[in-house]
């Protein structure tokens, strides 16, 4: 099981960004949806590693969030409220979010298999750094590709040439991101065994 604890960075000097996140990810395929747990922090429970990878990278790339991923068992049955959850994954998520605040990429993973969790954290950290440094045109090109468009369709949507979309994707590190996501997913699965 995976628990995500996500804390807003610099919240004392910024607007509260929790409510928009709660609305935006309300329909994410989670066992328990994101819920405000304290002030500027949200928490969710997930069963699928691919959902965790996608959400963690999306949140960290925005630059406003530190993302902690806890791996391990949770007490069953899960309560209706995420805040009421208990178990090793919840404790691990607390440790992870505290560490994420001081890591490049703002993502950390903690779990019972420390080497696998550390490897998953490294993969996610590297992809997060890559994604967070993207230009706006690079983000647009990658977003089109993540929707399943071909490069030709993405170029047409963005009003640029096929050569320009190829160039934007190369500069944005699209292929490296895809490989990094695949690696992070495999390593999170290993950490959860």
DALIN-V600574 format. One record per backbone hydrogen bond with DSSP energy under -0.5 kcal/mol. CO is the residue of the C=O (numbers start at 0). NH is the residue of the N-H. If there is no record, write none. Layout:
# DALIN-V600574
co=[CO & CO]
nh=[NH & NH]
This chain:
# DALIN-V600574
co=[0 & 1 & 2 & 2 & 3 & 3 & 4 & 5 & 6 & 7 & 9 & 10 & 14 & 16 & 17 & 18 & 19 & 20 & 22 & 24 & 27 & 31 & 34 & 37 & 39 & 40 & 40 & 41 & 42 & 43 & 44 & 44 & 45 & 47 & 48 & 49 & 50 & 51 & 52 & 53 & 54 & 55 & 56 & 57 & 58 & 58 & 58 & 59 & 63 & 65 & 65 & 66 & 67 & 67 & 68 & 69 & 72 & 80 & 81 & 85 & 86 & 86 & 87 & 88 & 89 & 90 & 91 & 92 & 93 & 94 & 95 & 96 & 98 & 99 & 102 & 103 & 105 & 107 & 109 & 111 & 112 & 113 & 114 & 115 & 116 & 117 & 118 & 119 & 120 & 121 & 122 & 123 & 124 & 125 & 126 & 127 & 128 & 129 & 130 & 134 & 135 & 136 & 137 & 138 & 139 & 140 & 141 & 142 & 143 & 144 & 149 & 150 & 151 & 152 & 153 & 154 & 154 & 155 & 160 & 161 & 162 & 163 & 164 & 165 & 166 & 167 & 168 & 168 & 169 & 172 & 173 & 174 & 175 & 176 & 177 & 178 & 179 & 180 & 181 & 182 & 183 & 184 & 185 & 186 & 187 & 188 & 189 & 190]
nh=[71 & 45 & 4 & 69 & 5 & 43 & 67 & 41 & 65 & 10 & 12 & 13 & 16 & 20 & 21 & 22 & 23 & 24 & 25 & 27 & 29 & 44 & 42 & 40 & 7 & 36 & 37 & 5 & 34 & 3 & 30 & 31 & 1 & 51 & 52 & 53 & 54 & 55 & 56 & 57 & 58 & 59 & 60 & 61 & 61 & 63 & 64 & 62 & 8 & 6 & 67 & 107 & 4 & 69 & 109 & 2 & 88 & 83 & 84 & 74 & 89 & 90 & 91 & 92 & 93 & 94 & 95 & 96 & 97 & 98 & 99 & 100 & 101 & 102 & 105 & 106 & 66 & 68 & 70 & 113 & 116 & 117 & 118 & 119 & 120 & 121 & 122 & 123 & 124 & 125 & 126 & 127 & 128 & 129 & 130 & 131 & 132 & 132 & 133 & 138 & 139 & 140 & 141 & 142 & 143 & 144 & 145 & 146 & 148 & 147 & 153 & 154 & 155 & 156 & 157 & 158 & 159 & 158 & 164 & 165 & 166 & 167 & 168 & 169 & 170 & 171 & 172 & 173 & 172 & 176 & 177 & 178 & 179 & 180 & 181 & 182 & 183 & 184 & 185 & 186 & 187 & 188 & 189 & 190 & 191 & 192 & 192 & 112]
